Amino acid sequence: MKNTITMIGENYYINATKIPNKVFDQELTEYRIEDRECLIHNLIQWISECRGSRENEKIEMIADLKMIMNLDEEFILSSISTNHYLYGNSDEFNIQCEEILRKL
């Protein structure tokens, strides 16, 4: 099943089901919903703040930024523990959307 993420006001929805903030605030799932444009803005800011020993981090963030900028999706899933992103209609994206829905 293809899952769709939308936002109405301050609330995220998967397939028209409202996702309470507690799901993400309490880190109940490995992935959180991110607005792609906000994530791009945050990555640019974090890249500009990288100094010295964080050069490897900076290189990874630049690669992530390039990849995310080339996406068409408005919302993506971002891992809370790594720099892994899910988007589109991939099996992994759909599995993680279903996992988020199970946490309600």
DSSP file (Angstrom, degrees, kcal/mol; ACC not computed):
  #  RESIDUE AA STRUCTURE BP1 BP2  ACC     N-H-->O    O-->H-N    N-H-->O    O-->H-N    TCO  KAPPA ALPHA  PHI   PSI    X-CA   Y-CA   Z-CA
    1    1 A M              0   0    0      0, 0.0     2,-0.5     0, 0.0     0, 0.0   0.000 360.0 360.0 360.0 134.1    0.0    0.0    0.0
    2    2 A K        -     0   0    0     91,-0.0     2,-0.4    13,-0.0    87,-0.1  -0.680 360.0-149.6 -80.5 127.2    1.3    3.4   -0.9
    3    3 A N        -     0   0    0     -2,-0.5     2,-0.4    85,-0.2    94,-0.0  -0.788   6.6-156.9-100.0 142.6    1.4    5.8    2.1
    4    4 A T        -     0   0    0     -2,-0.4    11,-2.8    90,-0.0     2,-0.5  -0.971   1.2-154.9-122.2 131.5    0.9    9.5    1.8
    5    5 A I  E     +A   14   0A   0     -2,-0.4     2,-0.3     9,-0.2     9,-0.2  -0.898  21.2 166.5-105.6 132.5    2.1   12.1    4.2
    6    6 A T  E     -A   13   0A   0      7,-2.4     7,-2.7    -2,-0.5     2,-0.4  -0.878  24.4-140.2-133.9 169.2    0.4   15.5    4.5
    7    7 A M  E     -A   12   0A   0     -2,-0.3     2,-0.5     5,-0.2     5,-0.2  -0.996  12.4-176.5-134.7 130.1    0.4   18.4    6.9
    8    8 A I  E >   -A   11   0A   0      3,-2.5     3,-2.1    -2,-0.4     2,-0.4  -0.982  69.9 -41.2-125.3 118.3   -2.6   20.4    8.0
    9    9 A G  T 3  S-     0   0    0     -2,-0.5     0, 0.0     1,-0.3     0, 0.0  -0.525 125.6 -24.9  64.1-123.1   -1.8   23.3   10.2
   10   10 A E  T 3  S+     0   0    0     -2,-0.4     2,-0.4    -3,-0.1    -1,-0.3   0.331 119.7  96.7 -99.5   4.1    0.8   22.1   12.7
   11   11 A N  E <   -A    8   0A   0     -3,-2.1    -3,-2.5     9,-0.0     2,-0.3  -0.798  61.3-144.3-109.1 137.4   -0.2   18.4   12.4
   12   12 A Y  E     -AB   7  19A   0      7,-0.6     7,-2.9    -2,-0.4     2,-0.4  -0.696  17.1-165.5 -91.0 148.3    1.2   15.6   10.2
   13   13 A Y  E     -AB   6  18A   0     -7,-2.7    -7,-2.4    -2,-0.3     2,-0.5  -0.990  13.8-158.6-132.9 141.4   -1.1   13.0    8.7
   14   14 A I  E >  S-AB   5  17A   0      3,-2.3     3,-1.9    -2,-0.4    -9,-0.2  -0.989  88.4 -16.8-116.5 119.8   -0.3    9.6    7.2
   15   15 A N  T 3  S-     0   0    0    -11,-2.8    -1,-0.1    -2,-0.5   -10,-0.1   0.889 129.7 -53.5  52.1  43.7   -3.2    8.5    4.9
   16   16 A A  T 3  S+     0   0    0    -12,-0.3     2,-0.6     1,-0.2    -1,-0.3   0.536 111.2 124.6  70.5   9.0   -5.5   11.0    6.6
   17   17 A T  E <   -B   14   0A   0     -3,-1.9    -3,-2.3     2,-0.0    -1,-0.2  -0.897  64.2-124.3-100.8 121.6   -4.7    9.7   10.1
   18   18 A K  E     -B   13   0A   0     -2,-0.6    -5,-0.2    -5,-0.2   -11,-0.0  -0.403  17.0-146.2 -66.1 133.6   -3.4   12.4   12.4
   19   19 A I  E     -B   12   0A   0     -7,-2.9    -7,-0.6    -2,-0.1    -1,-0.1  -0.899  16.7-133.8-103.0 111.9    0.0   11.6   14.0
   20   20 A P    >   -     0   0    0      0, 0.0     3,-1.6     0, 0.0     4,-0.5  -0.338  16.1-121.9 -64.6 145.9    0.3   13.0   17.5
   21   21 A N  T >> S+     0   0    0      1,-0.3     4,-3.2     2,-0.2     3,-1.2   0.793 106.5  73.8 -57.1 -29.3    3.5   14.8   18.3
   22   22 A K  H 3> S+     0   0    0      1,-0.3     4,-2.4     2,-0.2     6,-0.3   0.807  84.8  65.7 -58.1 -29.5    4.2   12.4   21.2
   23   23 A V  H <4>S+     0   0    0     -3,-1.6     5,-2.3     1,-0.2     6,-0.6   0.901 116.4  27.0 -58.5 -39.9    5.1    9.7   18.6
   24   24 A F  H X45S+     0   0    0     -3,-1.2     3,-1.2    -4,-0.5    -2,-0.2   0.847 119.1  56.0 -91.0 -39.0    8.1   11.8   17.6
   25   25 A D  H 3<5S+     0   0    0     -4,-3.2    -3,-0.2     1,-0.3    -2,-0.2   0.869 114.6  40.5 -61.4 -37.2    8.7   13.7   20.9
   26   26 A Q  T 3<5S-     0   0    0     -4,-2.4    -1,-0.3    -5,-0.3    -2,-0.2   0.326 109.9-125.0 -93.2   7.0    9.0   10.4   22.8
   27   27 A E  T < 5 +     0   0    0     -3,-1.2    -3,-0.2     1,-0.1    -4,-0.1   0.905  50.8 160.0  49.3  50.8   11.0    8.8   20.0
   28   28 A L      < +     0   0    0     -5,-2.3     2,-0.3    -6,-0.3    -4,-0.1   0.639  62.9  38.1 -75.7 -15.2    8.5    5.9   19.7
   29   29 A T  S    S-     0   0    0     -6,-0.6    51,-0.1     2,-0.1    67,-0.0  -0.905  81.6-120.8-132.5 162.1    9.8    5.1   16.1
   30   30 A E  S    S+     0   0    0     -2,-0.3    50,-3.0    49,-0.1    51,-0.4   0.740  96.3  52.6 -72.0 -24.1   13.1    5.1   14.4
   31   31 A Y  E     -C   79   0B   0     48,-0.2     2,-0.3    65,-0.1    48,-0.2  -0.869  63.9-163.3-119.1 148.5   12.0    7.7   11.8
   32   32 A R  E     -C   78   0B   0     46,-2.4    46,-2.8    -2,-0.3     2,-0.3  -0.917  30.6-105.7-123.3 154.5   10.3   11.1   12.1
   33   33 A I  E     -C   77   0B   0     -2,-0.3     2,-0.4    44,-0.2    44,-0.2  -0.628  38.6-169.8 -79.3 134.2    8.5   13.1    9.5
   34   34 A E  E     -C   76   0B   0     42,-3.0    42,-2.3    -2,-0.3     2,-0.6  -0.984  26.8-125.8-126.7 136.3   10.4   16.0    8.1
   35   35 A D  E  >  -C   75   0B   0     -2,-0.4     4,-2.5    40,-0.2    40,-0.2  -0.717  26.6-139.6 -73.0 122.0    9.3   18.9    5.9
   36   36 A R  H  > S+     0   0    0     38,-2.8     4,-2.3    -2,-0.6     5,-0.2   0.880  98.8  50.4 -57.4 -43.0   11.9   18.6    3.1
   37   37 A E  H  > S+     0   0    0     37,-0.4     4,-2.2     1,-0.2    -1,-0.2   0.894 111.8  48.2 -64.1 -39.8   12.3   22.4    2.8
   38   38 A C  H  > S+     0   0    0      2,-0.2     4,-2.7    -3,-0.2    -1,-0.2   0.898 110.6  51.7 -66.2 -39.8   12.9   22.8    6.5
   39   39 A L  H  X S+     0   0    0     -4,-2.5     4,-2.8     2,-0.2    -2,-0.2   0.904 108.3  51.4 -63.6 -40.8   15.4   20.0    6.5
   40   40 A I  H  X S+     0   0    0     -4,-2.3     4,-2.3    -5,-0.2    -2,-0.2   0.941 111.1  48.2 -59.5 -47.6   17.2   21.7    3.6
   41   41 A H  H  X S+     0   0    0     -4,-2.2     4,-2.1     1,-0.2    -2,-0.2   0.929 112.8  48.1 -58.3 -46.9   17.4   24.9    5.6
   42   42 A N  H  X S+     0   0    0     -4,-2.7     4,-3.0     1,-0.2     5,-0.2   0.908 110.0  51.7 -63.0 -42.7   18.6   23.0    8.8
   43   43 A L  H  X S+     0   0    0     -4,-2.8     4,-2.8     1,-0.2     5,-0.2   0.909 108.4  51.3 -61.7 -41.5   21.3   21.2    6.8
   44   44 A I  H  X S+     0   0    0     -4,-2.3     4,-2.0     2,-0.2    -1,-0.2   0.920 112.7  46.8 -60.8 -42.6   22.6   24.4    5.4
   45   45 A Q  H  X S+     0   0    0     -4,-2.1     4,-1.0     2,-0.2    -2,-0.2   0.938 113.4  47.2 -64.6 -46.8   22.8   25.9    8.8
   46   46 A W  H >X S+     0   0    0     -4,-3.0     4,-0.8     1,-0.2     3,-0.5   0.897 110.6  52.8 -63.3 -40.1   24.5   22.8   10.3
   47   47 A I  H >< S+     0   0    0     -4,-2.8     3,-1.0     1,-0.2    -1,-0.2   0.917 107.2  52.1 -60.5 -42.9   27.0   22.7    7.5
   48   48 A S  H 3< S+     0   0    0     -4,-2.0    -1,-0.2     1,-0.2    -2,-0.2   0.743 109.2  51.1 -66.6 -21.6   27.9   26.3    8.1
   49   49 A E  H << S+     0   0    0     -4,-1.0     2,-0.3    -3,-0.5    -1,-0.2   0.564  83.2 110.7 -91.4 -10.3   28.5   25.6   11.8
   50   50 A C    <<  +     0   0    0     -3,-1.0     2,-0.3    -4,-0.8     5,-0.0  -0.490  43.8 167.3 -70.8 129.0   30.8   22.6   11.2
   51   51 A R    >   -     0   0    0     -2,-0.3     3,-2.0     0, 0.0     4,-0.1  -0.958  42.6 -26.1-138.1 155.8   34.4   23.3   12.1
   52   52 A G  G >  S+     0   0    0     -2,-0.3     3,-1.3     1,-0.3    -2,-0.0  -0.118 127.0  20.3  52.5-115.7   37.7   21.5   12.7
   53   53 A S  G 3  S+     0   0    0      1,-0.3     3,-0.4     2,-0.1    -1,-0.3   0.539 114.7  70.6 -69.4  -6.9   37.2   17.8   13.7
   54   54 A R  G <>  +     0   0    0     -3,-2.0     4,-2.1     1,-0.2    -1,-0.3   0.181  61.9 112.0 -94.2  17.5   33.7   17.7   12.3
   55   55 A E  H <> S+     0   0    0     -3,-1.3     4,-2.1     1,-0.2    -1,-0.2   0.868  75.2  52.7 -60.2 -38.8   34.9   17.9    8.7
   56   56 A N  H  > S+     0   0    0     -3,-0.4     4,-2.0     1,-0.2    -1,-0.2   0.899 108.9  50.6 -64.4 -39.1   33.7   14.3    8.0
   57   57 A E  H  > S+     0   0    0      1,-0.2     4,-2.6     2,-0.2    -2,-0.2   0.906 108.5  52.9 -60.4 -42.4   30.3   15.1    9.3
   58   58 A K  H  X S+     0   0    0     -4,-2.1     4,-2.3     1,-0.2    -2,-0.2   0.901 106.6  51.6 -61.9 -42.7   30.2   18.2    7.1
   59   59 A I  H  X S+     0   0    0     -4,-2.1     4,-1.9     1,-0.2    -1,-0.2   0.908 111.4  47.7 -61.7 -43.0   31.0   16.1    4.0
   60   60 A E  H  X S+     0   0    0     -4,-2.0     4,-2.5     1,-0.2    -2,-0.2   0.907 111.1  50.9 -64.3 -42.2   28.2   13.7    4.8
   61   61 A M  H  X S+     0   0    0     -4,-2.6     4,-2.8     1,-0.2    -2,-0.2   0.875 108.2  52.1 -65.1 -36.8   25.8   16.6    5.4
   62   62 A I  H  X S+     0   0    0     -4,-2.3     4,-2.4     2,-0.2    -1,-0.2   0.916 110.4  48.4 -64.6 -42.1   26.7   18.1    2.0
   63   63 A A  H  X S+     0   0    0     -4,-1.9     4,-2.1     2,-0.2    -2,-0.2   0.917 113.0  48.1 -62.7 -43.4   26.0   14.8    0.3
   64   64 A D  H  X S+     0   0    0     -4,-2.5     4,-3.0     1,-0.2     5,-0.3   0.924 110.3  52.4 -61.4 -44.6   22.7   14.5    2.2
   65   65 A L  H  X S+     0   0    0     -4,-2.8     4,-2.6     1,-0.2    -2,-0.2   0.919 109.2  48.8 -58.5 -46.5   21.8   18.1    1.2
   66   66 A K  H  X S+     0   0    0     -4,-2.4     4,-0.9     1,-0.2    -1,-0.2   0.914 114.0  46.5 -60.7 -43.1   22.5   17.4   -2.5
   67   67 A M  H >< S+     0   0    0     -4,-2.1     3,-0.6     1,-0.2     4,-0.2   0.935 114.4  46.3 -65.4 -46.7   20.3   14.3   -2.4
   68   68 A I  H >< S+     0   0    0     -4,-3.0     3,-1.4     1,-0.2    -2,-0.2   0.857 106.9  58.1 -67.1 -36.1   17.4   15.9   -0.6
   69   69 A M  H 3< S+     0   0    0     -4,-2.6    -1,-0.2     1,-0.3    -2,-0.2   0.780 103.2  55.1 -64.8 -24.9   17.5   19.0   -2.8
   70   70 A N  T << S+     0   0    0     -4,-0.9    -1,-0.3    -3,-0.6    -2,-0.2   0.453  88.8 100.8 -88.4  -0.3   16.9   16.7   -5.8
   71   71 A L    <   -     0   0    0     -3,-1.4    -3,-0.0    -4,-0.2    16,-0.0  -0.484  58.6-155.5 -83.1 155.6   13.8   15.1   -4.4
   72   72 A D        +     0   0    0     -2,-0.1    -1,-0.1   -36,-0.0    -4,-0.0   0.596  60.5 109.1 -99.3 -17.4   10.2   16.1   -5.4
   73   73 A E        -     0   0    0      1,-0.1     3,-0.1   -37,-0.0    -2,-0.1  -0.293  58.7-151.4 -65.7 142.7    8.6   14.9   -2.1
   74   74 A E  S    S+     0   0    0      1,-0.2   -38,-2.8   -69,-0.1   -37,-0.4   0.838  84.8  31.3 -78.7 -35.4    7.3   17.6    0.2
   75   75 A F  E     +C   35   0B   0    -40,-0.2     2,-0.3   -70,-0.2   -40,-0.2  -0.957  67.6 177.7-126.4 143.3    7.8   15.3    3.3
   76   76 A I  E     -C   34   0B   0    -42,-2.3   -42,-3.0    -2,-0.4     2,-0.5  -0.869  31.2-110.3-133.3 168.6   10.4   12.6    3.9
   77   77 A L  E     -CD  33  86B   0      9,-2.9     9,-2.7    -2,-0.3     2,-0.4  -0.888  30.5-164.6-102.6 134.3   11.2   10.3    6.8
   78   78 A S  E     -CD  32  85B   0    -46,-2.8   -46,-2.4    -2,-0.5     7,-0.2  -0.971  21.3-119.6-122.0 130.1   14.4   11.0    8.7
   79   79 A S  E     -C   31   0B   0      5,-2.8   -48,-0.2    -2,-0.4   -49,-0.1  -0.394  11.6-145.9 -65.4 141.1   16.1    8.5   11.0
   80   80 A I  S    S+     0   0    0    -50,-3.0    -1,-0.1     1,-0.2   -49,-0.1   0.591  97.4  36.8 -83.1  -9.7   16.5    9.8   14.6
   81   81 A S  S    S+     0   0    0    -51,-0.4     2,-0.2     3,-0.1    -1,-0.2   0.567 122.5  21.7-118.6 -12.9   19.8    7.9   15.0
   82   82 A T  S    S-     0   0    0      2,-0.2    -3,-0.0     0, 0.0    -1,-0.0  -0.791  84.0 -96.9-139.8-176.8   21.6    8.2   11.6
   83   83 A N  S    S+     0   0    0     -2,-0.2     2,-0.4    -5,-0.1    -3,-0.1  -0.217  74.7 133.2 -98.1  42.9   21.6   10.3    8.5
   84   84 A H        -     0   0    0      2,-0.0    -5,-2.8    -5,-0.0     2,-0.4  -0.798  35.5-168.1 -97.4 135.5   19.3    7.8    6.7
   85   85 A Y  E     -D   78   0B   0     -2,-0.4     2,-0.4    -7,-0.2    -7,-0.2  -0.950   8.2-160.8-126.6 142.4   16.3    9.2    4.8
   86   86 A L  E     +D   77   0B   0     -9,-2.7    -9,-2.9    -2,-0.4     2,-0.3  -0.951  23.2 150.5-121.9 144.0   13.2    7.5    3.3
   87   87 A Y    >   +     0   0    0     -2,-0.4     3,-0.9   -11,-0.2     6,-0.2  -0.969  35.9  27.0-161.0 169.1   11.0    9.0    0.6
   88   88 A G  T 3  S-     0   0    0     -2,-0.3   -85,-0.2     1,-0.2    -2,-0.0  -0.368 107.4 -44.5  73.0-146.4    8.7    8.2   -2.3
   89   89 A N  T 3  S+     0   0    0     -2,-0.1    -1,-0.2   -87,-0.1     2,-0.0  -0.140  83.7 144.3-116.7  35.9    7.0    4.9   -2.5
   90   90 A S    <>  -     0   0    0     -3,-0.9     4,-2.3     1,-0.1     5,-0.2  -0.349  61.3-115.9 -72.0 157.8    9.8    2.6   -1.6
   91   91 A D  H  > S+     0   0    0      1,-0.2     4,-2.6     2,-0.2     5,-0.2   0.911 117.3  51.8 -58.4 -42.9    8.9   -0.5    0.4
   92   92 A E  H  > S+     0   0    0      2,-0.2     4,-2.3     1,-0.2    -1,-0.2   0.892 108.2  51.1 -64.2 -40.4   11.1    0.7    3.3
   93   93 A F  H  > S+     0   0    0     -6,-0.2     4,-2.2     1,-0.2    -1,-0.2   0.939 112.6  46.4 -59.5 -48.0    9.2    4.1    3.3
   94   94 A N  H  X S+     0   0    0     -4,-2.3     4,-2.2     1,-0.2    -2,-0.2   0.878 110.8  52.4 -64.9 -38.9    5.9    2.3    3.4
   95   95 A I  H  X S+     0   0    0     -4,-2.6     4,-2.0     2,-0.2    -1,-0.2   0.921 111.1  46.8 -62.1 -44.4    7.0   -0.1    6.2
   96   96 A Q  H  X S+     0   0    0     -4,-2.3     4,-2.3     2,-0.2    -2,-0.2   0.865 109.5  53.4 -69.8 -35.1    8.1    2.9    8.3
   97   97 A C  H  X S+     0   0    0     -4,-2.2     4,-2.3     2,-0.2    -1,-0.2   0.925 109.9  48.7 -61.5 -43.4    4.9    4.8    7.7
   98   98 A E  H  X S+     0   0    0     -4,-2.2     4,-1.8     1,-0.2    -2,-0.2   0.878 108.9  53.7 -63.8 -36.8    3.0    1.7    8.9
   99   99 A E  H  X S+     0   0    0     -4,-2.0     4,-0.8     2,-0.2    -1,-0.2   0.912 108.0  49.7 -63.0 -43.2    5.3    1.5   11.9
  100  100 A I  H >< S+     0   0    0     -4,-2.3     3,-1.0     1,-0.2    -2,-0.2   0.931 110.1  50.9 -61.0 -45.3    4.4    5.1   12.8
  101  101 A L  H >< S+     0   0    0     -4,-2.3     3,-1.3     1,-0.3    -1,-0.2   0.835 104.1  58.1 -62.7 -33.2    0.7    4.3   12.4
  102  102 A R  H 3< S+     0   0    0     -4,-1.8    -1,-0.3     1,-0.2    -2,-0.2   0.722  96.3  64.4 -68.8 -20.7    1.0    1.3   14.8
  103  103 A K  T <<        0   0    0     -3,-1.0    -1,-0.2    -4,-0.8    -2,-0.2   0.467 360.0 360.0 -82.8  -1.0    2.4    3.6   17.5
  104  104 A L    <         0   0    0     -3,-1.3    -1,-0.2    -4,-0.2    -2,-0.1   0.482 360.0 360.0 -75.2 360.0   -0.9    5.5   17.8
